[in-house]
């Protein structure tokens, strides 16, 4: 994966997250999600702070809120608040030198394409969480998942073992495509639906 490919994956993940959040019905913010402890609103707050962390760390800064206990700042327009953060992250990555070898991330320095794909993984999987929770027919695309796999392969097991930030991986069946396999690897049932739906 090249630096340009990594940034393209990040851009596509951000577009996916924006699209899903823009389609959340006003009545669905308190709905349960595949992240069993969190509602749709909590997943969005977490995703927003995580993305903010990826942008701010490029300048040596960090968010004022813990992504695992994020402040709820979505009283206004959730789509506009998210868009502000995603634009800042995209701008930060766009201004990195094209030949950057290692770049700072919340997980420590990583090669630029892996750093971008890691931020993309976070945005895309939480977009899928929100889409699944709110009944949207917006699956994680296979092409996008392929761009995320290099970061997942490199980092997820270590993050799961050290920080417990992912649920245990689920079994991958032969019928799963690469996007469904990625969701299972990240501890999600790719066919999850809200209870009673």
N, C-alpha and C positions, 0 to 999 in steps of 0.2 A: 504494500500500500504506500503510495506517495503522499507527500504533504498536501498536494492539491486534492487528491482523492479523500483524505481524511477530513478536510474542510468541507468538501461537497457532502460527505455523509453527515456532518454536523448540521449543515444548512438544511438538508432534507429532513433530519430529525426535528429540527426547530419548526419547520413548516408543518410537519405531522402534529406536533404538540399544539401549535397555534390553531390548526384546523379543528382538532378534537375539542379543545377548550372553548372555541367559539360556538360549537354546536351543543354545549351542555345546556339542557333545559333549566330554567330558573328554579324549578322545583327539585332538581336532582343533586344539589350541592351537598346534601347530608346523606346521600345514598352510600351503602357499603361498597367496598372495592375488593379486588383480589389481594390487596394489602390489608389483611384481616383486621388490623387495629385501627385503620384510617378510613375516613369518609372521602368522598370525591374532593371536597374542599381542602382536607388535610393533605391529600396526595398532591394537589396543585400547589399548595403552599410549600411542601417539601421540594417538589420539582423546581419551583421558582428559585428557592434559596440555593439548591444545588447548582443550578445554572449560574446564578449570581456568583457563587464561589469560584466556578471555572473562569469567569470573566475577571473578577477582582484579583485573583491570585497572580494574574499576568502583570499586575502593577504593584505587587507586594502587599495587597490589602486583602481583607476578608469580610464576609457578610457580618452584620451585627446580630444575626440570629442563627441558631443551630438548626441545620436542615432536618434533624431528627426530632426537634422540638421547635418547629418554626413559628415565628410570630405570624398571626393572622392579619395580613394587611390587604385583604381582598374585599373590604367593605365597599369600595367604589366599583370600578369596572375591571373584573378579573382579566379580561382579554387585553385591555390596555396596559395593566400592570405587568402581565407576563411579557407582552410585546416589548416593553421598555427594557426588561432584563435581557431578553433574547437578542435584541439589537445591540446591546452593549457587549454581549459575549461575541457575537458575530464580528463586531467592529474590532474587538481585541484580537481575535484570531486573524482577521484580515490584515492587521498591521504588524503581525509577526514577520520577521525576515523569511523570505521564501525558502532559504536554505537552512532554516533553524534546525538544529540537531535535537536538542533537549529543550523542553519548555516547562515552566512551573505548572503544577496542577495541585488540587487539594490532596492528591495521593502521593505527592512528591514529583520530581522531574521525570518526564516521559518523552520519548520521541514524539515529534509533532503529530504524525498521523495517528499514533496510539492515543495521545492526549485528546485530540479532536474526536476520535471514535469513542473514547470513554465518556466524554461529555454527551456525545450523541446517544450512547447506550442509555444513559440516565434519562434523557429527554424522551426517547422513543418508547422505552418500556413504561414510563409513567403516562405517556400519551395512550398507550394500549390499555393500561389499567383504567384510565378515565373513560375511554371509549367502551370498554367491556362493561363497566359499572353503569353507564348511562344508556346502554342499548344501541350504541352507534355501530353501524356497519362500516367500520374503518379499521380493518385489520392491519397489523404490522406487515409491511410488504417484504417479500423475499429478498429483493435487491437491497433494501435498506438493512435488513438483518445480515446479509452477507458482508456489508461494510462494517457492521458492528462486531462480528465474530472475532476478528483479530484482537480487539481489546478484551472481549469476554474471555477468550482463551488465555490471555496473558494475565488477567487480574482477578477474575471473579472467585476462583477457588481460594486464593489468598485472602481476599476481602471477606469471604464467607467464614473462613477458619479463624481469622484474626479479629474481625470486628462484628461478625454476625449481622452484616447488612443485607444479606440475601437469605431467603428461606432455602432449605436443602433442595438440591436439584431433584427434579422429578424424572421418572423413567421416560425415555424417548421411544416412541413406537415407530415401526417401519413406515407407517402412514404419514408421519409428520413431515412437513416441508421444513426448510431451513429456518423460517421465521418461527414456526411452532416449536421446533427443537431448541431455538434460542430462548424462547419464553420458558420452556420446561427446565432448561439449564439454569435459568435465573429464578427458579423456584415457583413458577406460575403454571397453572393448568391452562393450556392454550384454548380450552373449550369452556372456561369458567363463565358462568352466568349468575346474575344475582339470584338469591333464594326466592323461589316463588315465581320466577319468570318463565 
